[in-house]
Amino acid sequence: NAGVTQTPKFQVLKTGQSMTLQCAQDMNHEYMSWYRQDPGMGLRLIHYSVGAGITDQGEVPNGYNVSRSTTEDFPLRLLSAAPSQTSVYFCASRTYPDSSYNSPLHFGNGTRLTVT
Amino acid sequence: EDQVTQSPEALRLQEGESSSLNCSYTVSGLRGLFWYRQDPGKGPEFLFTLYSAGEEKEKERLKATLTKKESFLHITAPKPEDSATYLCAVQTNTGNQFYFGTGTSLTVIP
């Protein structure tokens, strides 16, 4: 049972380059999300999705695009990378809607991105 | 504004020395409070969910408690393998977003 898989684990980009961070889950979770983690800032929500074809913005969406064409995959796109996007990116998924109370987020192991 | 604050930022304990980590929150309506453990280079790993004031959950040397304004993660007789960063997060009644604290970095010295 793989859970949430993120690729790549590490990436170095030059300013202005574009790339896609991949996220896949095999738990049949409708809810998927992207966070960035910076020192002293905690995890901050970038975008999330509650099902195929449905996406919404989180706390820090600028500079990032997402789409959700399947239940399993939720890629995050950086169209023109900036040094401020240097961070560790985590994908997380959970059951949705909740059958009773809340189900927790299940996280991947992250992508460490450096933009020079 | 919804806010989650964790203290202390860092904690060093001798093996066997019990202590508590704090997570205080200010949210419009609490739907659930979550505790996670994060090891270096890894994603957060789920520990507990708490829903209402007075609730307690236990797992091995860890016990989480919840009041109307804060949650505590009590660590009893810690071992070096308990060294990690502990994160708390809240989900509010108003949406699908989770708000995370900045974490407590715990080091347990043999």
Interface residues (C-beta under 8 A of the other chain):
Chain A: V4 Y31 Y35 G40 M41 G42 L43 R44 L45 Y48 V50 D56 G58 E59 F90 A92 Y96 Y101 N102 P104 L105 H106 F107 G108 N109 G110
Chain B: V4 R31 G32 F34 Y36 G41 K42 G43 P44 E45 F46 T49 Y51 L87 A89 Q91 N96 Q97 F98 F100 G101 T102 G103
